[in-house]
Each structure stands twice: as structure tokens, then as C-alpha cells.
Amino acid sequence: MLDGDLFEGLRNGDRAALGKAITLIESDRAVDASRIHALVEACLPFGGKAMRIGITGIPGVGKSTLIDALGSWMIEKGHRVAVLAIDPSSERSGGSILGDKTRMERLSVRPEAFIRPTPAAGNTGGIARRTREAIALCEAAGYDRILVETVGTGQNELEVDHITDLNVLLLIAGAGDELQGIKRGIMEAADMIAFTKADGAGRERAEHARRDLQGAISLLPPRGSGRRPDLLLTSATSGEGVDALGEALNDLFESDRASGYLDVKRRDQLVHWLDRTIDRGLRRVFDQDPRIIDRSPDIRDAVRNGTKSPFAAAEELLRLFRTSGAPRP
């Protein structure tokens, strides 16, 4: 059932309503499932016009600071900016710091901006489980620039490429390869590479790093758009290069839209999220099966004690699930 008041508030650009709506879609409660589905389905027809940008890079590279500067520049150009910031979660407690609003001082006070920190909650790939749906809600609320700040774990942050139009990889000049995660996978998923903190004494280091990296970029296969990433120098503190980055992203977005590549990429993303949704649904059904609930603790203990291999245990549970006559939720 659609919550009409919540949907109406969201569509009117009420940031509190948008925040409540995202809280709803992040719920794991079975009782909320129908409300979540109805809300997302109602929002989808009002989306599709925003530029979706992924911002990734290791912790300390300055993602939040650059987003603060870039988002402010976008607002000055007449846009409304939503930031979906994914924070790492503790493996033990599941908690996270969620401090991005304190690191985005300019954006946090602008009425044209919406900042939503979300814990990764064990989700891999650098984004949260419901980031794709949160984008749909932000677009329905009238935000035409969506910035997704990934967790910042490095090489494996490729899932963001399945929810955004363009991806910006941030690097720090002078950091070692092993620290930056400059690996083939994440480099291939970048549409733009920006060296941060490229001001003062850091400017020369950034210039040198850009020249060194340029040769490696030429060896990468081109993106689906046919391009390889450009390399820019930026400083969120001084503002150097922020406008150049913003203009470059605008140019790439318009070029991809005009060529038809943007439409192709988004259609492929929809199929990807169909598969992801099926995966989540199957896992939920599996975990709720009464026979699995009954047998799983003993089988897990057997794996923990070394009396059964993980592979044999998994096959036993799957076989039990396939032959279960329990009604499917």
C-alpha cells in the first residue's frame, strides 16, 4: 500500500519526507515490504533525468571534501544536489560513524542539497543494499544531480558502476600503489580520474603523478562509451580544478546522452538490478524456510567443528531447500 502523504511530501521536495522515505526502504521488516515496493514503483516514472555520479577512492583521499566543493559548484549552476554517502560498517557491531554531514559544511546548509549517510551494513562493492532505490527516490524528489560516495575500500568498488552514469576515481599524488588500490578493475570502471589536494607543494607531485599514470591509462581497454578516463588536478580547499571537473562531467554526460550510450547503459543496469533483486529475494526465501531454520544451526556447528566441509554443508542445505514442501512466502 502506498503511503500517500509520504509520497506527496517527497514529490514536493520536502527533505524530511525524503529522509523518512529512504529510512523506509532501508527497512528489513517483512511488514514494510509492500510499502517499500509501492513507494519505489510510484517514484520510478518521475526519474531518469538526473545525472548520477559515483565518487570513489581510498579513505583519506578527500571524497567528502571534494563532493562538498563540487556539489556547491553544481548548485551555483542552478542544480539540486543529492549526496548518498556510504559509510563503512563495523564487522562486529554493525554500526558506522555516519559523519559525512560534518565533512560537507557548505552543502549541509544549502536548501538545494540533500545529504544522506547510509551504513554499508556488510554490503560489498562500495555501496549500500538500497542505494539504487534511494537514487530513484531522490530523482522523484526533484534532485537532478545525484552523487554517490562509496565506502572507500579500494579495488572492489565496482558495484557503483551499475547504478551511476559516470564514475570519478580520486587519487592522492605520492601515495603508493598498494595504498591507492590502482588496479585494473577499478581503473577500468572510471570515466574520470582526479588527483586531489593538488595545491601548494602538492601541485608538483600531482603533475608528476598525472604524467606517470597517463601511460598506464593508454593501456587500458576503453569504456563502453569508447573513452578512456581523463586525468585532472583538483583542490577542494582552494577550488582549483573543481569547475573544470564539473564542466568535464557535464560534457561527458551530454555526449553519452546524444550518442545513445547513456540509454543503453541504463537499460543494462536495470537488468543487472533485476538479477540482484532476485538474488536477495531467493536468499530471503531460503532463510525463512522452516526446514532450513531447523537444520541450519546443527549444520553450521558441524562446519565450525570441522566435521563437515562448507561445500558439503551448503549442498545439504540447498538439497533440503529444493525438496522442501513448505509454502513459499
ABEGO torsion letter per residue (X at the ends): XBBAAAAAAAAAGBAAAAAAAAAAAABABAAAAAAAAAAAAAAAAABGABBBBBBBEBBGAGAAAAAAAAAAAAAAAGBBBBBBBBBBBBAAAGBBAGAAAAABAAAAABAABBBBBBBAGGBBGGBBAAAAAAAAAAAAAGBABBBBBBAGAEAABAAAAAABABBBBBBBBGBBAAAAGBBAAAAAABABBBBBGBBEAAAAAAAAAAAAAAAAAAABBBBAAGBBBBBBBBBAAAGBGAAAAAAAAAAAAAAAAAAGAAAAAAAAAAAAAAAAAAAAAAAAAAAABAAAAAAAAAAAAAAAAGABBAAAAAAAAAAAAAABABBBX
